């Protein structure tokens, strides 16, 4: 058997294992094996690669020669490649979409937290002291939300200096200085002033403190009801004489009224005709002006300077309250904590409301008043037909019934008052 290697032509030279020839076995001829070609990348020059290598060092980049493995990761390999990126080398580009998204979420959470905190703080300061459940024989509920808004001459918390400054006098107790019904309806809002000298019937009632039932008192001025048994009897008297159910009650005294105005930085008013009144301290020129708390209180209390007396005063009260609400219920006030908190604090310290009124209901009341100043509704005095005993005013009852019917049915108010 011949185990020798074959030459290129397949002939046996006689050398190899088991050969009998005396010549030593020569070099074996092996078939050429070609390695797969690895594609070469053009060298990238990085000046940092040559730094610190010392003189005479040849990196091989001048001839295009690459030392070491083509994919080298250790000594002698291909230098690291860097992609151009903004910022520091090797740092990923900032993800602005993610940053904006996260920032927006943080902002929303902060605003919600602030709003909830403010609502809780203000709600805890509300004086829910009037219990309308004590009012008896109430009319049926209508389609609108009705508020009885009362300005009292309470001097609670006022110093002697403040009483003198605001021309309030020093009478003890408190009486109603102004009264008005605000009807917030889908067809439009209506503000109806009730002159305090209105001649009305004070009906039977249950005492708010004693719980005893008292008989009707007959004819009297409207403000006498408050003096006799406070807010509950006043609501009872208004409901009895109008037939309109009152949903909420809100009352504010002299000091609270003036402090709210000052906290807002004053209220802008356009006074059509100047007037003076020593008793209220009023001294106004005609034209546009900003009233501070002291001036505002004088403006809404003045009646002796007008021929129409109480009827003229109620018109000024409506005009001012609408302007006050228009300025208070704005983003500039609500979103500015330096204005919002002093305003809420000044109002809530002296504002007395019914037990069912929430801060949300109070906000709706202010926005309804603001709507009237913006033309979404009307303001009027309750219809008057003439004079009555004790220098009082007699209501025009047919018109009053028509007015109440339109409010109860959420119809546009067409009745006119003086």
C-alpha positions in Angstrom: 0.0 0.0 0.0 1.4 3.4 -0.9 0.8 6.2 1.7 3.1 8.8 0.1 2.1 12.3 -0.7 1.2 13.1 -4.3 2.7 16.0 -6.3 0.8 18.5 -8.2 0.2 16.1 -11.0 -1.0 13.3 -8.7 2.3 11.3 -9.1 3.8 9.6 -6.2 7.4 10.7 -5.5 8.1 7.7 -3.3 8.6 9.7 -0.1 6.4 9.5 2.9 5.5 7.2 5.7 6.5 3.6 5.0 8.7 4.5 2.0 11.7 2.3 1.5 13.8 5.1 -0.1 16.9 6.2 1.8 16.2 9.9 1.2 14.6 11.7 4.1 11.0 12.7 3.8 10.8 16.2 2.3 8.4 19.1 3.0 4.8 18.2 2.4 2.9 20.1 -0.2 -0.4 21.3 1.3 -3.3 22.7 -0.5 -3.6 26.6 -0.1 -6.5 27.7 2.1 -7.7 31.2 1.6 -8.9 33.2 4.7 -12.1 35.1 4.4 -11.5 38.7 3.8 -12.6 41.1 6.6 -13.7 44.5 5.2 -11.4 47.2 6.4 -12.8 50.5 7.6 -10.9 53.6 6.8 -9.0 54.7 9.8 -10.4 57.5 11.9 -8.0 59.9 13.3 -8.4 60.9 16.9 -5.8 63.4 18.2 -6.3 62.1 21.7 -4.9 58.7 20.6 -1.4 60.2 19.9 -1.3 62.4 23.0 1.3 61.5 25.6 3.0 58.8 23.4 6.3 60.6 23.3 8.5 61.6 20.3 9.1 59.0 17.6 5.9 57.1 18.2 4.3 56.0 15.0 0.6 55.2 15.3 0.4 53.9 11.8 -2.1 56.5 10.8 0.3 58.3 8.5 0.5 55.3 6.2 -3.0 53.9 6.7 -1.6 50.9 8.5 -3.6 49.6 11.4 -1.9 47.7 14.1 -3.5 44.9 16.0 -6.9 43.3 15.4 -9.3 45.1 13.1 -12.0 45.2 15.8 -9.4 45.6 18.6 -10.6 46.5 22.0 -7.3 46.4 23.9 -3.8 47.5 23.4 -2.8 48.0 19.8 -6.5 48.0 18.6 -8.5 50.5 16.7 -9.0 53.7 18.7 -12.5 54.2 20.0 -14.9 55.9 17.6 -17.1 58.9 18.7 -20.3 60.1 17.2 -20.8 63.8 17.2 -23.4 64.7 20.0 -24.4 68.0 21.6 -23.1 68.7 25.0 -20.3 66.9 26.6 -18.6 64.0 24.8 -20.3 60.7 25.6 -23.4 62.3 27.1 -26.8 61.6 25.5 -28.8 64.5 24.1 -31.4 65.9 26.5 -35.0 64.6 26.0 -36.9 67.9 25.9 -40.3 66.2 25.3 -39.9 64.1 28.4 -38.8 67.1 30.4 -41.7 69.2 29.2 -44.1 66.4 30.0 -42.7 65.9 33.5 -42.7 69.7 34.1 -46.3 70.0 33.0 -47.4 67.2 35.4 -45.6 68.8 38.3 -47.2 72.1 37.5 -50.7 70.6 37.3 -50.2 68.8 40.6 -48.9 71.9 42.3 -51.9 74.0 41.0 -54.4 71.3 42.1 -52.8 71.0 45.5 -52.8 74.8 46.0 -56.4 75.0 44.9 -57.5 72.2 47.2 -55.6 73.7 50.1 -57.0 77.1 49.5 -60.6 75.8 49.2 -60.1 73.8 52.5 -58.7 76.8 54.3 -61.4 79.2 53.1 -64.2 76.7 53.9 -62.9 76.3 57.4 -63.2 80.1 57.9 -66.8 80.4 56.8 -69.3 81.4 59.4 -72.3 79.1 58.7 -74.4 80.5 61.5 -77.9 81.0 60.1 -80.2 78.0 60.3 -82.9 78.2 57.6 -84.5 75.0 58.9 -86.0 77.1 61.7 -88.0 79.1 59.1 -91.6 77.8 59.0 -94.3 77.6 56.2 -91.8 78.0 53.4 -92.8 78.5 49.7 -92.1 75.8 47.2 -88.7 75.7 45.5 -88.4 77.4 42.1 -86.1 76.8 39.1 -83.6 79.5 40.1 -81.2 79.8 43.0 -82.1 82.7 45.2 -79.9 84.6 47.7 -80.9 87.1 50.3 -77.9 89.5 50.6 -77.9 91.7 53.7 -75.6 94.5 54.6 -75.9 95.1 58.4 -74.7 98.0 60.5 -72.8 95.6 62.7 -69.7 97.2 64.3 -68.4 93.9 65.5 -64.6 94.0 66.0 -64.3 97.7 65.2 -62.2 100.0 67.4 -63.4 103.4 68.5 -61.0 105.0 66.0 -62.4 102.8 63.1 -66.0 103.7 64.0 -65.0 107.4 63.9 -63.1 107.0 60.6 -66.0 105.1 58.9 -68.7 107.4 60.3 -70.6 104.4 61.7 -71.6 105.8 65.1 -71.5 103.6 68.2 -74.9 102.1 68.4 -75.1 98.7 70.1 -76.4 95.6 68.4 -77.0 95.5 64.6 -79.7 96.3 62.1 -80.2 95.8 58.4 -78.8 98.6 56.4 -79.5 97.1 53.0 -81.3 94.0 51.6 -81.6 92.6 48.2 -82.6 89.3 46.5 -80.3 87.9 43.9 -81.9 85.3 41.6 -79.4 83.3 39.6 -81.4 81.9 36.7 -80.7 80.2 33.3 -82.7 83.0 31.6 -80.6 85.7 33.2 -79.7 86.9 36.7 -81.8 89.5 38.5 -80.9 91.6 41.5 -83.9 93.1 43.4 -83.3 95.7 46.1 -85.7 95.7 49.1 -85.8 99.1 50.7 -85.5 98.8 54.4 -88.4 101.1 54.9 -90.8 98.8 52.9 -94.1 98.3 54.6 -94.7 94.6 55.1 -96.5 92.1 57.3 -94.4 90.3 59.9 -95.9 86.9 60.0 -96.0 84.3 62.8 -92.7 82.6 63.4 -90.7 80.3 65.7 -88.0 82.1 67.7 -84.5 81.2 66.5 -83.3 81.0 70.1 -86.3 80.2 72.2 -88.0 77.7 69.8 -91.4 79.2 70.9 -94.0 80.2 68.3 -95.0 83.8 68.1 -98.1 85.3 66.4 -98.1 87.6 63.5 -97.2 91.2 64.3 -99.0 92.9 61.4 -97.7 95.8 59.4 -94.2 97.1 60.1 -91.1 98.3 58.3 -89.0 95.4 56.8 -85.9 96.1 58.9 -87.9 95.6 62.1 -88.0 91.8 61.3 -84.3 91.5 61.6 -84.2 93.6 64.8 -86.9 91.3 66.4 -85.4 87.9 65.8 -82.4 88.1 63.4 -81.8 86.5 60.0 -84.3 83.7 60.3 -87.3 86.0 60.9 -86.0 88.3 58.1 -86.0 85.4 55.7 -89.5 84.3 56.9 -90.8 87.8 56.4 -89.4 88.2 52.9 -90.7 84.7 51.8 -94.2 85.5 53.3 -94.6 88.8 51.6 -93.1 87.8 48.2 -94.0 84.1 47.9 -90.4 83.5 46.7 -88.3 80.8 48.5 -84.9 82.0 49.7 -82.2 79.3 49.1 -79.2 81.0 50.7 -78.5 83.9 53.1 -75.4 86.1 53.2 -74.7 89.0 55.6 -71.7 91.3 56.0 -71.1 94.1 58.4 -69.5 97.5 58.0 -65.9 96.5 58.9 -65.9 93.4 56.6 -67.3 95.4 53.7 -64.6 98.1 54.0 -61.8 95.5 54.5 -62.7 93.6 51.3 -62.5 96.8 49.3 -59.1 97.7 50.7 -57.8 94.1 50.2 -58.7 94.4 46.5 -56.8 97.6 46.2 -60.0 99.7 45.8 -63.0 99.4 43.4 -63.3 101.4 40.3 -66.5 103.4 39.9 -68.0 105.9 37.5 -70.1 108.3 39.6 -72.5 110.2 37.3 -73.2 113.0 39.7 -71.2 114.2 42.7 -72.8 114.4 46.1 -72.0 115.1 49.8 -73.4 113.7 53.0 -72.1 114.6 56.5 -73.8 111.6 58.2 -72.1 109.0 56.0 -69.0 111.0 55.3 -69.6 111.0 51.5 -67.9 113.7 49.4 -67.7 112.6 45.8 -67.0 114.4 42.5 -68.5 113.2 39.3 -66.4 110.9 37.0 -64.4 107.7 37.1 -62.5 107.0 40.3 -61.2 104.3 42.6 -63.0 104.1 46.0 -61.1 102.7 49.0 -62.9 101.0 51.9 -63.9 104.1 53.7 -65.2 105.8 50.6 -67.1 102.7 49.4 -68.9 102.4 52.7 -69.9 106.1 52.5 -71.1 105.6 48.9 -73.5 102.7 49.7 -74.8 104.2 53.0 -75.7 107.7 51.7 -79.4 108.4 51.4 -80.0 112.0 52.8 -78.2 113.5 49.8 -80.9 112.2 47.4 -84.5 113.3 46.8 -85.5 109.6 46.4 -83.7 108.8 49.7 -83.7 105.0 50.2 -84.6 104.2 46.6 -81.6 106.2 45.3 -79.4 104.5 47.9 -80.5 101.0 46.8 -79.5 101.8 43.2 -76.0 102.9 44.4 -75.7 99.7 46.5 -76.5 97.5 43.4 -74.1 99.4 41.3 -71.3 99.1 43.7 -71.8 95.4 44.5 -71.8 94.6 40.8 -68.6 96.5 40.4 -67.1 94.8 43.5 -68.0 91.3 42.2 -66.7 92.2 38.7 -63.3 93.0 40.2 -63.2 90.2 42.7 -64.2 87.4 40.4 -61.3 87.9 37.9 -58.2 85.8 37.2 -56.1 88.7 38.4 -57.6 88.3 41.9 -58.3 84.5 42.0 -54.8 83.5 40.7 -52.8 86.0 42.7 -52.3 84.7 46.3 -51.2 88.2 47.5 -54.7 89.5 46.6 -56.8 86.4 47.0 -55.9 85.5 50.6 -56.3 89.0 52.0 -59.6 89.4 50.2 -60.9 86.0 51.4 -59.7 86.6 54.9 -61.3 90.0 55.1 -64.6 88.8 53.8 -64.8 85.5 55.6 -64.0 87.0 59.0 -67.3 89.0 59.0 -69.4 87.3 56.4 -72.3 85.3 58.0 -74.0 82.7 55.8 -76.6 79.9 56.2 -75.5 76.5 57.3 -76.1 74.9 53.9 -74.0 77.4 51.9 -70.6 76.2 50.7 -67.7 78.1 49.4 -68.8 77.0 45.9 -72.3 78.5 46.5 -70.6 81.7 47.6 -68.6 81.8 44.5 -71.7 81.3 42.3 -73.3 84.2 44.1 -70.4 86.5 43.2 -70.2 85.3 39.6 -74.0 85.9 39.3 -73.5 89.5 40.5 -70.6 89.9 38.1 -72.9 88.7 35.3 -75.3 91.5 36.0 -72.6 94.1 35.7 -71.6 92.5 32.4 -75.1 92.8 31.0 -76.3 89.2 31.7 -79.4 90.1 33.6 -80.9 93.2 35.3 -80.9 95.1 38.6 -84.0 96.8 39.9 -85.9 97.9 43.0 -89.0 95.9 44.0 -92.0 97.6 42.4 -93.4 100.4 44.6 -96.9 101.8 44.3 -96.7 104.7 46.8 -96.2 105.6 50.4 -97.4 103.8 53.6 -97.5 104.6 57.4 -94.5 105.8 59.2 -92.9 107.2 56.1 -92.6 103.8 54.6 -93.0 102.4 51.1 -95.9 100.3 49.8 -95.1 97.5 47.4 -97.0 97.2 44.1 -98.3 93.6 44.8 -99.7 92.7 41.4 -96.3 93.5 39.8 -94.5 91.7 42.7 -96.5 88.6 42.0 -95.7 88.8 38.3 -92.0 89.3 39.1 -91.9 86.3 41.5 -93.7 84.1 39.0 -91.1 84.9 36.3 -88.3 84.0 38.6 -89.9 80.8 39.9 -90.4 79.6 36.3 -86.9 80.8 35.2 -88.4 83.2 32.7 -86.8 86.4 31.5 -87.8 89.2 33.9 -89.8 91.9 32.1 -91.3 93.6 35.2 -89.9 97.1 35.8 -89.3 98.7 39.2 -88.3 102.2 40.2 
